[in-house]
Amino acid sequence: MHARISRLVLVAPMVAALAVSLTAGAPGSVAGTETPALRSISSRLDGALSTVLIEASEPVAYLTSQPDPLTVLVDLRNVAAG
């Protein structure tokens, strides 16, 4: 059980960083088209593998970075978080 909790702690900063990246984007439309919307963010633990699933209304451009060993930032471009 302890190993499962420690893996969940590793996923939490990633989800928090994603939420910050999404709120920094401007809502509305881009070049007269409808902005894709974030539908859900979920996490799952399968043994030693931690997975974060991000669903949007359509495919979106994104950038990832890893500022430290325990953090992964996912910047979804032009996605409405609301």
C-alpha positions in Angstrom: 0.0 0.0 0.0 2.9 2.4 0.8 4.3 2.1 -2.7 0.9 2.8 -4.2 0.6 6.0 -2.2 4.1 7.2 -3.1 3.3 6.7 -6.8 0.1 8.8 -6.4 2.2 11.5 -4.8 4.3 11.6 -8.0 1.2 12.0 -10.2 -0.3 14.8 -8.1 2.3 17.5 -9.0 1.9 16.6 -12.7 -1.9 17.1 -12.5 -1.4 20.4 -10.6 1.1 21.7 -13.2 -1.4 20.8 -15.9 -4.1 22.8 -14.2 -1.9 25.8 -13.9 -0.9 25.6 -17.6 -4.6 25.5 -18.6 -5.6 28.5 -16.6 -2.9 30.6 -18.1 -4.4 30.2 -21.6 -6.9 32.7 -22.9 -10.4 31.4 -23.4 -12.5 32.3 -26.4 -11.8 31.7 -30.0 -8.6 31.5 -32.1 -8.7 33.0 -35.6 -12.5 32.8 -35.7 -12.7 29.1 -34.8 -14.1 27.5 -31.7 -11.5 26.8 -29.0 -11.1 23.2 -28.0 -12.4 22.4 -24.5 -10.8 20.3 -21.8 -13.2 17.5 -21.0 -11.5 15.6 -18.2 -8.2 14.7 -16.4 -7.9 11.4 -14.6 -5.0 9.3 -13.2 -4.6 5.6 -12.8 -2.0 3.3 -11.2 -1.3 -0.1 -12.8 1.4 -1.8 -10.7 4.5 0.3 -11.2 3.1 2.4 -14.0 1.3 5.8 -13.3 -0.8 7.2 -16.1 -2.5 10.5 -16.5 -5.3 10.7 -19.1 -6.2 14.1 -20.6 -9.3 14.4 -22.7 -10.2 17.4 -24.9 -13.0 18.0 -27.3 -10.6 17.7 -30.2 -6.8 17.0 -30.8 -4.7 19.9 -29.5 -1.1 21.0 -29.7 0.9 20.5 -26.6 4.4 20.9 -25.1 6.0 18.9 -22.3 8.9 19.7 -20.1 10.4 18.2 -16.9 11.9 20.9 -14.7 12.9 18.4 -12.0 12.7 14.6 -11.6 9.3 14.6 -9.9 7.5 17.1 -12.1 6.2 16.9 -15.7 4.6 20.0 -17.2 2.1 19.6 -20.0 1.1 22.8 -21.7 -2.0 22.4 -23.8 -2.1 25.2 -26.4 -5.3 27.2 -26.8 -7.5 25.0 -24.7 -10.4 26.3 -22.7 -10.3 24.9 -19.1 -13.8 25.9 -18.2 
